[in-house]
Amino acid sequence: MSELNSILEPGMLVRHPAQPDWGIGQVQSNINSRITVNFQHEGKVVLDGRRVALDRVFDLD
């Protein structure tokens, strides 16, 4: 869905645009459009990168 998803690497911080209550997540892996993210308030979630475009977080304000 998003070219940004293809450059996500472990350790990068992201938000799920449709789930703001999940908080900030840290990318655990990104393999063949399957992105595993550990979110602050939701825990570990495996997302289909072809269906959701994650927002990269650059600062924690």
MIDRENSE-425537 format. One record per residue (C-alpha): residue number from 1; residue in one letter; x, y, z. Coordinates in pm, 1 decimal. Example, Ala and Ser with C-alpha at 12.3 -4.5 7.8 and 13.67 -1.06 7.14 Angstrom:
REM MIDRENSE-425537
(1, "A", (1230.0, -450.0, 780.0))
(2, "S", (1367.0, -106.0, 714.0))
***
This chain:
REM MIDRENSE-425537
(1, "M", (0.0, 0.0, 0.0))
(2, "S", (274.5, 243.9, 88.9))
(3, "E", (632.9, 269.6, -26.1))
(4, "L", (716.3, 391.4, 323.5))
(5, "N", (626.4, 49.7, 461.4))
(6, "S", (892.0, -109.4, 241.2))
(7, "I", (1170.4, 91.9, 408.1))
(8, "L", (1062.0, 21.1, 766.8))
(9, "E", (1334.3, -157.1, 961.6))
(10, "P", (1351.9, -307.2, 1309.8))
(11, "G", (1380.4, -38.2, 1574.0))
(12, "M", (1193.7, 231.4, 1381.9))
(13, "L", (899.4, 397.1, 1556.8))
(14, "V", (555.1, 410.7, 1393.9))
(15, "R", (188.8, 484.4, 1456.4))
(16, "H", (-112.6, 306.2, 1310.1))
(17, "P", (-326.6, 585.0, 1157.5))
(18, "A", (-655.8, 401.6, 1220.7))
(19, "Q", (-565.1, 297.3, 1577.1))
(20, "P", (-426.3, 604.7, 1758.6))
(21, "D", (-512.5, 451.9, 2097.3))
(22, "W", (-246.0, 183.4, 2037.1))
(23, "G", (21.7, 448.9, 2091.1))
(24, "I", (366.2, 442.4, 1939.3))
(25, "G", (497.2, 111.9, 1812.5))
(26, "Q", (844.6, -20.0, 1747.7))
(27, "V", (897.2, -222.8, 1431.5))
(28, "Q", (1019.6, -573.6, 1513.5))
(29, "S", (1039.6, -710.4, 1157.9))
(30, "N", (931.3, -638.3, 801.1))
(31, "I", (927.4, -945.4, 577.3))
(32, "N", (731.0, -970.1, 250.9))
(33, "S", (483.5, -695.5, 351.9))
(34, "R", (421.0, -858.3, 693.1))
(35, "I", (520.1, -597.8, 949.2))
(36, "T", (544.3, -697.0, 1314.3))
(37, "V", (511.7, -400.0, 1550.1))
(38, "N", (513.8, -387.8, 1929.1))
(39, "F", (271.0, -108.5, 2027.0))
(40, "Q", (271.3, 62.5, 2369.6))
(41, "H", (-92.1, -10.4, 2452.6))
(42, "E", (-178.1, -303.0, 2224.2))
(43, "G", (129.3, -525.3, 2233.0))
(44, "K", (267.6, -720.3, 1940.7))
(45, "V", (64.9, -694.6, 1619.0))
(46, "V", (138.7, -840.7, 1274.8))
(47, "L", (11.7, -610.5, 999.8))
(48, "D", (-30.1, -655.5, 626.1))
(49, "G", (172.1, -368.2, 482.1))
(50, "R", (-31.7, -389.4, 161.8))
(51, "R", (-345.9, -288.0, 354.3))
(52, "V", (-225.0, -27.6, 602.8))
(53, "A", (23.6, 257.3, 561.7))
(54, "L", (198.3, 312.6, 893.5))
(55, "D", (307.2, 662.6, 991.1))
(56, "R", (674.0, 698.0, 1084.3))
(57, "V", (742.8, 874.2, 1416.1))
(58, "F", (1048.7, 1098.9, 1425.1))
(59, "D", (1006.2, 1266.2, 1764.9))
(60, "L", (813.8, 1163.3, 2074.4))
(61, "D", (633.8, 1494.1, 2146.6))
***
